[in-house]
């Protein structure tokens, strides 16, 4: 089983706290680890593209990374809480 990166670990912590029902369902179906890997992969891919785009617009590497993270983090990692 592939180890999670910082994004996957962050997603798992956040999901367990804010999306417990989703986590229970994913664990019951044996899909939690696969979904965490997918979340980190999609996050990484989008971060690379956006960071490159922001660097081309003249932002520093740190500024580009930070802006990309702000745009991507809620898509896959920091999901909204369950209602």
C-alpha positions as CSV (number, residue, x, y, z in Angstrom):
1,X,0.0,0.0,0.0
2,X,1.4,3.4,-1.1
3,X,2.2,5.7,1.8
4,X,0.3,9.0,2.0
5,X,2.0,12.3,1.5
6,X,1.4,15.4,3.6
7,X,-1.7,16.2,1.5
8,X,-3.2,12.7,2.1
9,X,-2.5,12.8,5.8
10,X,-4.0,16.3,6.1
11,X,-7.1,15.1,4.2
12,X,-7.5,12.1,6.4
13,X,-7.3,14.2,9.6
14,X,-9.7,16.7,8.2
15,X,-12.1,14.1,6.9
16,X,-12.2,12.2,10.1
17,X,-13.0,15.4,12.0
18,X,-15.4,17.0,9.6
19,X,-16.7,14.1,7.4
20,X,-17.0,11.1,9.8
21,X,-19.9,9.5,8.0
22,X,-18.1,9.7,4.6
23,X,-15.0,8.2,6.3
24,X,-17.1,5.3,7.8
25,X,-18.6,4.5,4.5
26,X,-15.2,4.6,2.7
27,X,-13.7,2.4,5.4
28,X,-16.6,0.0,5.2
29,X,-16.1,-0.4,1.4
30,X,-12.3,-0.5,1.7
31,X,-11.9,2.7,-0.3
32,X,-10.6,5.2,2.2
33,X,-6.9,4.8,1.3
34,X,-7.6,4.9,-2.4
35,X,-9.7,8.1,-2.0
36,X,-7.0,9.7,0.0
37,X,-4.4,8.9,-2.6
38,X,-6.7,10.3,-5.3
39,X,-7.3,13.5,-3.3
40,X,-3.5,14.1,-2.9
41,X,-2.8,13.3,-6.5
42,X,-5.4,15.7,-7.8
43,X,-4.3,18.3,-5.4
44,X,-0.6,17.9,-6.4
45,X,-1.5,18.0,-10.2
46,X,-3.6,21.2,-9.8
47,X,-1.0,22.8,-7.6
48,X,1.8,22.2,-10.2
49,X,-0.3,23.8,-13.0
50,X,-1.4,26.8,-10.9
51,X,2.0,27.4,-9.4
52,X,3.5,27.4,-12.9
53,X,0.8,29.8,-14.1
54,X,1.4,32.2,-11.2
55,X,5.1,32.1,-11.6
56,X,4.7,33.1,-15.2
57,X,2.6,36.0,-13.9
58,X,5.6,37.2,-11.9
59,X,4.9,35.9,-8.4
60,X,7.7,34.5,-6.3
61,X,7.8,30.7,-5.8
62,X,6.3,31.1,-2.3
63,X,3.6,33.5,-3.4
64,X,2.7,31.2,-6.3
65,X,2.6,28.1,-4.1
66,X,0.5,29.9,-1.5
67,X,-2.0,31.2,-4.0
68,X,-2.3,27.8,-5.7
69,X,-2.9,26.2,-2.3
70,X,-5.6,28.7,-1.4
71,X,-7.4,27.8,-4.7
72,X,-7.1,24.0,-4.6
73,X,-7.2,23.0,-0.9
74,X,-11.0,22.9,-0.6
75,X,-11.5,20.9,-3.8
76,X,-10.1,17.6,-2.4
77,X,-8.4,18.0,1.0
78,X,-10.4,20.4,3.2
79,X,-13.9,19.3,2.2
80,X,-16.8,21.1,3.8
81,X,-18.3,19.6,6.9
82,X,-21.2,17.1,6.7
83,X,-24.5,18.6,7.6
